[in-house]
Structures are given as C-alpha cells and as structure tokens.
Amino acid sequence: MMESANTKNDDLIVRHLSGETSPEEKALVESLLESNSSFRQLYREYQFIWEQSTLTGKTVEHDWQQIRQRMGFSSQKQSSPFAFLLRIAAVLTLVLSVSAGLWVYWNVPGYGRWVVFETGMVSDSIVLPDASIVFLNRNSSLKFRQAFNGEERKVALNGEGYFEVKPDQLRPFSVDAGPVSVKVVGTAFHLNATRNDGVVELNVTDGRVSLYNAFEEITVDKGEWALAGVKVIGKGTAKNENFLSWKTGRLDFNKSSLNEIALALTQHFAEVKSFKIKDKSNILVTTRFKGESLEDITDELSVHFQKKFILDNGVLIISD
C-alpha cells in the first residue's frame, strides 16, 4: 500500500508540473505543499528533475515514463545482474544530481534563494524584500535572501553601505560585516568594511544599533561613531562629517586640516587612490562642495592652502 501511495503522489506531482491537474488536484497539491514536509521535499526533487530533463512534452504519460526511466524504474524487467547494476548506478547518479541541485539552490548566490547585489565603479541602491533601502558605495556587494521568511532579516555586506531599515519589532534586521555584526529593529546607519586593517566603521544617523563581535557587544546611538575589529570595540561622538559624501555628493569642511581634507578627497573620488603631503600646513579651512569635480575642488583648495594639488597615477600630491 505504501508503494501505491508513493506512486500516486509521483503521478500527481508530474501532472501538476506539466499543468494538467484538475482544479481539485491543484488545490490538493498546494495543501500538501503547505502541510506535508515529506511531500514538499519530494515535490522539490521532482521539480528539479523536471526542469533539468530534456522532455518532449507530448503527453504526461510519455514524460512520466521518461523520468521513471531516468530513475531506473523501467516497466520492462531486467533479468541480468549487469542490468541490475546499471539500474542502481542510474539511481545513485540521479540522487547525486538532485542533491547537488538542491545544495546549489539553498547555498549558492544567484542560483536559488540567495541574491547578491553588486556595484562597480559607481554607487547604487536596492530595495530589499522588507522594503528597507540599502545604498552601496562603489565596488561593494550585499548578499541577502529573496524573501525574509524567518524570525530575523539577515544580510551580509562586503564593502561600504548605508542602511535605511524599515521598522519591524518582531523581526530584527542584522548585517554581517566580516569580523563584526550589527542588529537593529528599525533605524539608519552607515557601515564601512573597506579599511586595510580589517576594522569596521559604524556611524549611526538615526535610532540605535547593537554592534558586536565574538567577545563583546555595545549599543551605538544616533550621532555616535564606532570602530570594531575581531576582539575590540570602541565608540565616541561622530566627528567625520563626510562619511556619506559618496552618497550625497557633498563635502563639508569645518576648520579642517590639510590632512583631513586630503583623506576625504581620497575616500570621495575613485580616481584618487592615495595622497602624499610633501609640505605640511597649519591652516584650517571651512568650506563646502556639492557635485564639483576633483579639479574644481583642488583649484579652490590651492588658494586656501597656497599649495599645489597634482594627481599623478592615482596619487594626490600636495606640495608648495
């Protein structure tokens, strides 16, 4: 009786995949998918087989026989030991193929339930399944599931991003950023995981964020800034006004030193890989830029600091 029931389920699944079930049978399949985990697993396996098979689509019976033959259950009896071994080998091959396909579906980004959003040489933004918005700086990526069905909304950041998280008291939002993670309910914050020393920078612009590594956890509030590594976490009042310049296009300097301004330009412009100050200056500058080119900005700064700004192979050289 068990074998008959399994066969009945097999036939029902194949006819459902081919679109030839009656309304009552379709409702039965949908009900079993929700209530019966064994049926759901069997359905996924046959769905994978159906999608990977080269079927003719002539009739349901014809396609079903093709699948049964791939599984080694041909209606013709095999009498020789060699034929029996071939049948076992076919079954094992199919099981391995299904297992590999399911593993890819559950684990590999871009081929199943996982999605990876990447930026190139320009920043970009994406709306997540929960309506949260993430802005990514250039050369960054965000990994997340196609749907947030669990008790927690989880994403993974590689690079730099700004998160505007939709509030949900029942489902916290967490970001994995290398050695550290953050967890929030609904807030806005900036994460930078691009530093060469492996330390992650956090700036909270709204609400409260829990920041933790394997050893400790701290709370960072609006207007605060934190650095966290594998073992150490520290925080203070935010001082860098330009951590979001890549998103806003604005650079604000308030009594800023030459070194602070050069660092901000390096982080803001993709063409500037590093900087070198040959002759220091004690001058502090207050100014603001919005959308200007590197050349326009350095022309103005050269007047303020009475220095030359030259970009040479990605290095911003500042000298008298």
N, C-alpha and C positions, 0 to 999 in steps of 0.2 A: 504493500500500500504506500509506503514511504517513497519508493521509486516512482510510482504512478503520480503521486502528488508533486514530486520534483519535476517530472516530465511535463505535467500540466502547467506548472509555473514557467518552465522553459518556453513552452509554446506561447503562453500568454505574453511573456516579455518580448519574444521575437515579433509577434504580431503587433504589439504596441510600438516597437521600434520602427516597424515598417509602415505604421499609420493605418492599419487595417482592423483595429479593435472597435467594437461597438461602444456607444456611449456608456453603457453599464460596465463593460470590461475596462474602459479607460478610467472610470471612477474607481473601480476596484484596484487597479494598478496604483493610482495616486494615493489611495487609502493605505495600501500595503507599504508603499514607499515611506509614508509618514509613521506607521505604527510597527512595522516589522523590520528589525535591523538585518536579519538574515536575508530577507527578500531584497532589501535595499542594497546589500553587498553583492548579491547575485546579479541584480539589475545593472550595477555599475560595471561589473566584469563583462557582462554580455554587451553592454553599451560600447565598451572599449573594443571588444571583438568585432562588433557590427561596424564601427567606424573604421577599423583597420582592415577589414576584409574587402576583397575585390568582388563584390556581389553584383549579379546581373540585374536583380530587381524584377525578374519575370513574374514570379509568384512567391508568396510567402513560403509555401511548401518547398519550392526549389531552393530559396535562400536558406531556409532552416536546414535542409539536407546538406547544403554546403558547409554550414557551421558545424553540424554534427560530424561530418567527415573530417573537418579540420581538427576536431576534438578526438578523433579516433573511434567514434561510435557509429560506424557504417552499419547499415541494415544487413549487409552480407556477412556471414560468419567467416571468421578467419581460423583455419584449422592448423596451419603450420606454426611452429614455435617462432620462426623468424617474423611472420606476420604479426604475431602477438607482441614481440619485442618492438616492432615498428609502431604498433598502436600505443604502447607505453611511452615510447620516445616522443610521439606526437603530443600526447597528453602533457608530458613534462615540459616540452617546448612551449606549448600554449600557456601553461601555468606560469612559466618564467616570463613569457611575453606580457601576460596580464599583470603580473606582479610588478614588472619593470614599468609598465604604463601607469599603473596606479601610484607607484612611488614618484614618478615624474610629475603626475598630476598634483599630488599632495605636497611636494617639496621644491620643485624647480620653478623659479620665477619665469613668467611669460608663457608657461605651458599648462597651467592649471589654475588653482585657486589663488596663487600669488601674482602680484603685479609689481613691476619695477618702473618707476618714472625717473627719467634721467634728463639732465640738461647738458648742453655742450658749452660753447663759448659765450652764451648769453643766459641770463637768468630767466626763470619761467615759474608758473604756478599751476597748482592742480587742486581740484575739489575732491575730497575723499568720500567714501560711501556714506559717512555720517554727516556730510555737509560741512565738515571742517575744511579750512583752506590752508594749504602749505605753499609758501614761496621758497623756491630753491635758488641759491646762488649758482653761478656758472660751475661746471664740472662737478656737480653734486647728483646724488640719487636718493630716492626714497622707495623702500620696499614695504608693501602692505597687502593685506588680503582683499580679494574682490568684494567681500562683504564682511562687515563686523557683526558676526552672529553670536559670539561668545560673551562672557561676562566682562571682557576688557577689550578696548580698542588698541591694538598694538601695531606699531610701525617701526622701521629701522632706518636711520639716517646715516648716509655716507657723504660727508661734505659739510655744507652750511645751509641752514634754512630758518625761516620764520614761520611760526605756527599760530594760527588763529583757530582755537579749538572750540567746537560747538559744545555748550554745556550739556552734561548728562550725569546726574548724580548717581545713577545706578551702574554706569559703565565707565570707569576711569579710562583716561587716554594716556598711553605710555609710549615713550620713544627710547629705543635702544641706540646709543651713540658710542659704540666701541666699549671702552672700559667703564662707562657710566650710563645710567638711565635716568629719565625723568618721568614723573607721573603727575597728572593733573585731572581735574574734573571738567573745567571749562575756563580757559584763560588765554593769554597771548604771550609768547616768549620767543627768544632767538637762541639758536644753538649753533656753535661753530666747532666742528671736529676736524679742522684742517691744519691745526698747528703741528709743526715738525716735532715738538716734544711729546706729542700724544695727549696733551692736556686738552680738555673740552671746556669751552667758554659758554656760559649761560647768562643771558640778560632777560629779565622779566619786565614786560611793559604793561601787563595787566593781570591782576589776580595773584595767585600764589602757586608755586611749583615745588614739588618734592624732588630733590636731587640726591641720588645715592649711587654708591659703588659697592664692592663686596664687603666693605668694612664699616661704613657709616652712612647716615642719611641726615640731610639738613633741609630746612624749609627756606625758600628764597621768595621774597615778596616783591611787589611792584616797585620799580626803581632801584632794585638791588642787582648786583652782578656777582657771579661766582665762577671759580675755576675748580675743576675736578679731574683727578687722574686715577690711576689704578688703586691707590691707597689713601690719598689725601684729598680733602675738600676744604676750600676756604671761600669766604664771601665778604662783600663790602658794598658800599654805596657806588652805584654806577657812575663812572667818570668819562667813558668813551662816548661822545655824542654821535659818532659816525659809524657805529656797528651795523647800521641798516642802510648805509649810503648806497650799497649795491642794489637795494630795493627801491629806495626813494629817489635816487639820483641827486641827492642833496648832500653837500659837505658844509658843516658848520664848525667854525673855529673860534673859540673864546679864550683869548690870551694864551694861545697855543705856541709851543716852541717849534723850532725848525724840525727837530727830530720827530715830534708828534705829527706834524703836518706831512712830512715825508712818508711816515708809516701809513697814514691814512690814504695817501695817494697810491701807495703800493697795494693796499687792500682794495681800493676802489677801481683802479684801472687794470684791465687784463694785460695790457702791453708792458706794464711795469712789474718786473719780477723781483727786483730788489732795489735798494738805494745805497748811495755812498756819499757821506758828507765830508768833504775834504777840509773845510774850514768852518768851525763852529760859530754859532751866533747866540747872543744873549737876548735878542729881540723877541718879543712876544706879539703875536698877530691875532687880531679879531676881524674876521671876515666871513662871508658866506658865498657858496657857489651852488647853482642849480642847473644841471644839464650842460655846463660848459665842457669844452674839450680839454684834454690834458695840456695842449699848447696854450690855450687861453688862460688856464689857471696858473701855469708856471710863468707866463708873461707877467701876470699881476703879482705873483709871489716874488718874482725877481726884483720888483720895485720895492716891496715891503722889506725884504731882507738885504737888498743891494748885493745879490749874488746871481750867478749863472746857473740855470737849470738845463741840463742836457741829457737826453735819453740816448744811451749807447748800448745796443744789443740787449735791451731789456733792463739795463741798469740806469737808474736815475742818478746822475752825478751832479752834486751841488758844490760849487766852489766860488771863490772870489773872482 
